[in-house]
Amino acid sequence: MEAKFRDARREQESFFAPLEKRVLIRMAQATPRWINSDHLTLLGFISMICAGLSYWLARWNKYMLLVVIFWLAANWLGDSLDGTLARVRQRQRPRYGFYVDHICDAFGTFFLVGGIGLSGYMSPAIAVLLLMAFFLLSIQAYLAAYALGTFQLSYWKFSPTELRVLLIAGNLALFRWPTGSILGHRFPLFDVGGVIGIIGMWAMVIVSSIRNTIALYRAEPLPPE
């Protein structure tokens, strides 16, 4: 007999989480019946691809940075509302939703960060390292969801929503300061944010890995011989 699937407990403690939850519930209640969670997931996925393409095109036209902001907002709508809509309507598919949502996030982030790396506003090497750090953090979260039954959606008060807000602020800053300078050496402005993001995600991975390993060791002590 097949064992019943147990959905992981969602852990969301970001800065905007309380307000965001209330807004999303109201939006879900007002969403037309012909729109379902799959439509919203597809919107979030396509928006990430379009945001990446817009970053790439910003290499030749800086006003594409404003188009990126539109796609980031559309991505928030699709990526954040799809699960809330399913829960409000009591039409949840835990395994399907978890897999599809996060595989779309993985591909979408690849396109987004790839577009930033090709935009000229971030060095390609920094973009590659940033993408590697993101995937490592994602792997840690997915392993913890399986082993501990808790899926962590935020780290140190930061979730994808806060990161979108920071990215939007960065886009607006690029209109005035496309490059920075240290000791006479000029560099793309987004390199600063990229390096901070890499260091932050590595710290999150290390701290979470140690904490989760300790928790699992205590939950499953070595049996006596």
C-alpha positions in Angstrom: 0.0 0.0 0.0 1.4 3.4 -1.0 2.3 5.6 1.9 0.4 8.9 2.2 2.4 11.9 1.1 3.1 14.5 3.8 3.5 18.0 2.7 6.4 19.9 4.3 5.6 22.7 6.7 6.2 26.1 5.1 8.4 28.5 7.1 8.0 32.1 6.0 9.3 34.9 8.3 10.4 37.6 6.0 9.9 41.4 6.5 6.9 41.6 4.2 5.3 38.2 5.0 2.5 39.4 7.3 1.3 42.1 4.9 1.9 40.0 1.8 -0.2 37.1 3.2 -3.2 39.3 3.8 -2.9 40.9 0.4 -2.6 37.6 -1.4 -5.6 36.1 0.4 -7.8 39.0 -0.7 -6.4 38.8 -4.2 -7.1 35.1 -4.3 -10.7 35.7 -3.2 -11.2 38.2 -5.9 -9.6 36.2 -8.7 -12.0 35.1 -11.5 -12.9 31.4 -11.4 -11.6 30.8 -14.9 -8.1 31.6 -13.6 -6.4 28.7 -11.8 -3.0 28.1 -10.1 -1.5 26.7 -13.3 -2.2 29.9 -15.2 -0.4 31.9 -12.4 2.6 29.6 -12.3 2.9 30.0 -16.1 2.7 33.8 -15.7 5.5 33.7 -13.1 7.7 31.5 -15.3 7.2 33.5 -18.5 7.8 36.8 -16.6 11.2 35.6 -15.3 12.3 34.7 -18.9 11.0 38.1 -20.1 12.8 39.9 -17.3 16.1 38.1 -18.3 15.6 39.0 -21.9 14.9 42.6 -21.0 18.1 42.8 -18.9 20.0 41.6 -22.0 18.3 44.2 -24.2 19.2 46.9 -21.6 22.8 46.5 -22.8 21.7 48.7 -25.7 18.7 50.6 -24.3 18.7 51.5 -20.6 15.0 52.0 -20.6 14.6 48.3 -20.8 15.4 48.4 -17.1 11.9 49.8 -16.5 10.5 46.9 -18.5 12.3 44.6 -16.2 10.5 46.1 -13.3 7.1 45.4 -15.0 8.1 41.7 -15.4 9.4 41.4 -11.8 6.0 42.6 -10.7 4.2 40.1 -12.9 6.5 37.4 -11.6 5.6 38.3 -8.0 1.9 38.1 -8.9 2.2 34.7 -10.6 4.8 33.1 -8.3 3.2 34.3 -5.0 -0.5 34.0 -5.8 -0.6 30.5 -7.3 -0.2 28.6 -4.0 -2.5 31.0 -2.1 -5.2 30.6 -4.8 -5.0 26.8 -4.4 -5.2 27.0 -0.6 -8.1 29.5 -0.6 -10.1 27.3 -3.1 -9.1 24.0 -1.4 -7.7 22.7 -4.6 -4.2 21.8 -3.5 -1.9 19.4 -5.2 1.1 19.2 -2.8 3.5 17.1 -4.9 2.6 18.6 -8.2 2.6 22.1 -6.9 5.9 21.8 -5.1 7.7 20.2 -8.0 6.4 22.5 -10.8 6.7 25.7 -8.8 10.3 25.1 -7.9 11.5 23.7 -11.2 10.0 26.8 -12.8 11.9 28.9 -10.2 15.1 27.2 -11.1 14.8 27.7 -14.8 13.4 31.2 -14.3 16.4 32.3 -12.1 18.8 30.9 -14.7 17.3 33.2 -17.3 17.1 36.2 -15.0 20.6 36.0 -13.7 21.9 35.1 -17.1 20.2 38.2 -18.5 21.8 40.3 -15.8 25.2 38.8 -16.7 24.8 39.7 -20.3 23.4 43.2 -19.6 26.8 44.9 -19.0 25.6 46.0 -15.5 27.1 42.9 -13.9 30.3 41.0 -14.7 29.6 37.6 -16.2 31.9 35.9 -13.7 29.9 37.5 -10.8 26.6 36.4 -12.4 27.9 32.8 -12.7 29.0 32.7 -9.1 25.7 34.3 -8.0 23.8 31.6 -9.9 25.9 28.8 -8.3 25.2 30.2 -4.8 21.5 30.4 -5.5 21.3 26.8 -6.7 23.4 25.6 -3.7 21.0 27.4 -1.3 18.0 25.8 -3.2 19.5 22.3 -2.9 19.9 22.9 0.8 16.3 24.0 1.2 14.9 21.0 -0.8 17.0 18.5 1.2 15.8 20.0 4.4 12.2 19.8 3.2 12.6 16.1 2.6 14.7 15.3 5.7 13.1 17.6 8.3 9.7 18.2 6.9 10.1 22.0 6.9 10.5 24.0 3.7 12.2 27.3 4.4 10.9 30.1 2.2 12.9 32.9 3.8 16.4 33.3 5.3 17.3 36.0 7.8 14.0 37.9 7.1 14.7 37.8 3.3 12.5 36.0 0.8 12.0 36.3 -3.0 9.7 39.2 -2.4 12.3 41.3 -0.6 14.9 40.4 -3.3 12.5 41.6 -6.0 12.2 44.9 -4.2 16.0 45.2 -3.9 16.4 44.4 -7.6 13.8 47.1 -8.5 15.6 49.6 -6.4 18.9 48.6 -8.1 17.4 49.1 -11.5 16.3 52.6 -10.7 19.8 53.3 -9.3 21.4 52.2 -12.5 19.9 55.2 -14.4 22.1 57.5 -12.3 25.0 55.3 -11.3 25.6 52.5 -14.0 29.1 52.0 -12.7 31.0 52.3 -9.4 34.7 53.0 -8.6 37.1 51.9 -5.9 40.7 53.3 -5.9 40.2 54.4 -9.5 39.0 51.0 -10.7 35.6 51.2 -12.4 33.2 48.2 -12.3 29.5 47.5 -13.1 27.3 48.7 -10.3 25.5 45.4 -9.9 28.8 43.7 -9.1 28.5 45.2 -5.6 25.0 43.7 -5.1 26.2 40.4 -6.7 29.2 40.0 -4.4 27.0 40.8 -1.3 24.4 38.3 -2.6 27.1 35.6 -3.0 28.5 36.1 0.4 25.1 36.2 2.0 23.9 33.0 0.3 27.1 31.2 1.2 26.6 32.2 4.8 23.0 31.1 4.7 24.0 27.7 3.3 26.7 27.1 5.8 24.6 28.2 8.9 21.6 26.2 7.7 23.6 23.1 6.9 25.2 23.0 10.3 21.9 23.7 12.1 20.0 21.0 10.1 22.8 18.5 10.5 22.7 19.0 14.3 18.9 18.7 14.3 19.0 15.4 12.3 21.8 14.0 14.5 19.8 14.6 17.6 16.6 13.2 16.0 18.5 10.1 14.8 21.3 9.3 17.3 23.7 6.5 16.3 22.1 3.2 17.4 24.0 1.1 19.9 26.0 -1.8 18.5 
